[in-house]
């Protein structure tokens, strides 16, 4: 479990807190989406969830962030990284090797994974992401999307208890983006791994996540199941978060008293609602 209590953080060079008075609880095995307008503080929040704050960014830290029973201030970043695996938005800054297989091996060897396990973990992670054919490729020959998949596979191979990903599908086409979200959702369920994804594409987050967190001006505007959050489409738009068109359409039908059910998270669900209304 991750527990954030009364968390406020101001970067050393900042005039105001980037994140303030945050209280959230993320249970084991949950698939959590975090989104918000640019500059809202969502990346700062994820830095706190993987220990980068306070260990890599100096500043004023208030409150507490507990990760799998570890206090992020008192525990070392090495200790936190044994539980939390991270994929950065800038994957090039995360790569340490020139060949895909070597990139996969780097973390496994650093964490002293048994030689008997290493080969199977590498193969399983590459197969899971559908990139087994990239195993012997030079990383500098890969596309941005391929690099992102390699970065995800390298972290998944470590089998962390918590997986934090910052815009992991930024370089992927719609089909690949959907595939990666399905993989992450299945992975969370199968291995009871907590998966936390920062992403602008709220339609994908809403379709796959158990919990949706909306960050606005450094505070938590909404923290609930996606269907509950999407009921507030007008309020979300005011803080710079665009809901899926299918959600907005169904919310309009509710306002017109033509529909009284829950908010929808996909086009297919919206289609079923429209059929019901037109029947």
N, C-alpha and C positions, 0 to 999 in steps of 0.2 A: 504494500500500500504506500501511496505517496500522500503526505499531508502537508499542506501549506497553510501556515497560520500567521495572520497579521503581517504578511510579507510586504516590505517596502524596500526599494533599492534606488539609489541615486548614483549614477556614474561619477567618477572623480571629476571629470571635466564638465559634468552637467549642471545646469542651473536648478532644475526641478527633478523630482523623482520620475524615473521612467516607468515604474510600476509602484502602486501604492495600495496598502490595506487589502491585500489579496488573501482570501480564504477559500481553498478548494481541497477536496478529497478525491483521490483517484484510486479505486479499488484494484486489486490484483486481477489481471486478465482482461481489463477493460480496453476498448478501442476508443480513444478520445481524439476529437478534432478540435484544434484551436485556430480561430480566424479573427480577423478584424481589419480595419483600414490600415493603410501604410502608416508607420510611425505610432501605432496604437500601443505598442509595448509587448506584443505577442512573442517576439524573438527573445526579449529580455526574460520573459516568463520561462521559456524553454531553457535558456541558459541556467536558470536557477534549478530546473528539474534535472539537469544532467551534471550539475556541479561546476560548470564553467564559471558561473557566479556562485561563490565569491573568489574562486581560486585563480581565475585568469583575468578577470576585470576588477580592478580596484574601485572602491566606492563605499558608500554608506549603506550598510545592510541592517535591516530591522526585522524582527519577527523570526520565524523558523521555517525551514524546509526539511522535512524528514523523508528519506528515501530508503525504503526497505529497512527501517529501523535505524538508519544512520542519519545523524545531524550533518547537513551539508557543510556547515561551518567547521565543525570539529573533525570530521572525517577527511582524509586526504583525497585528492582527485583520483589517485590510483585505486583506493578502496571503493570509491563510488563507481568507477569505470568497470569494476568487476560485476556490478549489478546492472549498470545502465550503458547501453550501446547507442551511439549517436551517428546520424548522417547529416552533415552540414549542407547548407544550401549551395555553397561553393565547393563542389566535390573535388575540384582540382587541388584545393588547399588541403584536402584530407588524404590524398593519395601519397604513398611513401615508396612505392615500388614502380618499376617500369613495365613489368609483365603481370597480367591478370592473376595467374596462379600465385605469383610471389606476393601480390597484394592480399590475397586470401590467406596465405600462410603467415604473414607478418603478425597479425593479431593473435592467431592461434599459438604460435611459438612463444610470443611474449607472455601469454597467460599460461604457459607451460601445460598446454593440452597434450595428453598422451599421444605418442606417435601412432598408436593403434587406432586412435579416433580421428586423427587429422585428415587422412585421405577421404574417409567417408563423409566427414563434415563439409569438406570442400566440394565434393561431388554433389551432395544433397542440396547445398545452398545454391550452387550454380544451376542445377536442374530446376529448383524451385522458382528461380527468376527467369528460367528459359534462356540462359546464356552459356550453356555448356560448351557451345562452339567457340566461345571467346577465350577459353582457358589459356591458350598459348599466345594470344594476341598482345601486342604492345599497347599499353594504355594510351599513349599519345596518338595511336591510330584509330581510337574509338570515337564515336559521336558523343555528344553531350548526354543523350539519353542512355547510351550503353554504359557510360561512366557511372551514371546514377545507379543503374542496376548493379554494377560491380560493387559500388560502395555499399548498397543495401545487402548484397549477398555476403560481403566480407564481415559485416556486423552480425547478420543472422547466423553465420557459421560459429560465432562465439556463444550463441544461445543465451543472451542476456535476459534477465528478469524483466527489464524495462527497455523499450526501444523508442528513441526520440528521433523524429525525422523532420527536418526543416525544409518544406517545399520539395519533397522527393520526386515530384512529377513535372517539375518546371520545364524540363527539356523533352518531355515525352508527348507523343501525339495522343489524341483522345482514346484510341483503342488500347494503346500501351498503358495509359494512365488508369483506365478501368481495370486492366489486368493486374497492375501493381496493387491497387486498392483491394482487389479480391484476394490476392496473395497475402497481404498484410492482415486482412480480416480473418482469413482462414488460419493464418499463423498464430494470431492472438488466441483464437479458440482452441486450436489443437495443442498448443504448448503452454496455455495459460500465461502468456506473456502480455504485459501491459504495453500497448502500442499508443504512442502520442504523436500525432501528425499536425504540423503547422502547414496550413494550405489556404490559398485564396479561393479555390474552387469549392464553394460551399455546397454545390449540388452533389459532388462526390462524397464530401464529408457527411452530409445528411443521409446519404443512401447507405453508408457503411458503418458509421460510428455509433457507439452506445451512448456517448455523451458529447455534447457540443458546447464549447466554451467560446464566448464572444468577448474579446478584449476591446475596450474603448477608452482612449486617453489614460491608459495606465491602470484602469480598474476593470473588474469583471462585470460586464453588463448583463450577461446571461450565462447560466451554467445548468444545463438540463438536458433531457432527452431531445434529439433533433426535432421531433414533431412538436414538442412544446415550444422550442425556441422559434421555429418557423411560423408559428401563429402570430409572431410579432414582426411581420414583414415590413410594415410601415416604419416602425421604430428602428429596425435594423438599417433600412435605407437611409434614415436620418443620420446614422453614425458611420455611413460609408460602406455598409455590407449589403450587397445585392443578393436577394433571394432568387432561387430558380424561378423561371417564368411559370412553370407548372404549379409551383407553390402559390405564387401571387394570384394566379387565375382561380385556384380553389378557394383561397382566402376571400377573394371578391365574391364568389358564389355564396360563401358563408355570410358575408356582410349583407347580401341581398336576400337572406333567409331562404336560399334555394338549397342549401346544404348545411348540415349540422354536425358532421363528423370531424375527425381529426385532420390536422394538416397533412399534406402529402410530401413525400421525399423523392419522388421520381415521376417521369413522364407516364410510365405505365399506370401508376396509381392515380394520376390525374385523369387519364383516359377512362378508368373505371368509374371515377366520380362523375365525369361528364355523361357517361352512358346512363348512370343512375339518375342524374338530374333530367336528362332528356326522355327518359322512359315514360 
